[in-house]
């Protein structure tokens, strides 16, 4: 397991070194890192991510409210004995 983690870290560092070796000289030369198409793709991804995050937040809020209502309903029932704690039966030693 340790060997796998070390290998993954080494791959990550190697990838970072390659990106830096390409990106830093390109920026110093005044070139953009992305083409116009690449910029458009990044903008679309950001827009889509914001939309998905908003929808997820709304759905999660609805689910939490529904779960809270269900828990309140179960605890509020006076005829349901399954929500009450179980009564422990005391063990009494036999008399001799």
C-alpha positions, -999 to +999 in steps of 0.1 A: +000+000+000+028+024+008+045+016-024+013+024-043+010+058-025+046+067-032+042+058-069+011+079-071+029+109-055+058+104-079+034+104-109+017+135-096+051+153-092+062+142-127+030+155-142+033+188-124+069+192-136+059+186-172+031+212-170+054+237-154+081+230-180+056+238-208+034+265-192+060+288-176+081+294-207+050+299-228+036+325-204+070+343-203+070+344-241+036+361-239+016+333-254-018+323-240-020+289-224-054+281-240-067+287-275-100+306-280-117+272-282-101+261-250-112+293-232-147+287-245-146+251-232-134+263-197-162+289-196-188+263-205-175+239-178-176+266-151-211+276-161-223+240-161-206+234-127-223+264-112-257+252-125-252+216-112-240+229-078-272+251-076-295+223-085-278+199-061-280+224-033-318+228-039-324+191-041-303+184-010-323+211+009-356+195-002-343+160+009-332+173+043-366+190+049-385+158+038-363+136+061-368+160+090-406+159+085-406+121+084-386+119+116-409+144+133-439+124+121-425+091+135-416+106+169-449+124+172-471+093+170-485+084+204-497+049+193-464+037+179-445+019+207-416+010+184-400+045+189-398+041+227-367+026+241-369-011+248-374-021+285-345-040+298-354-072+317-335-074+350-320-108+357-327-118+392-307-147+407-327-177+419-332-182+456-319-215+470 
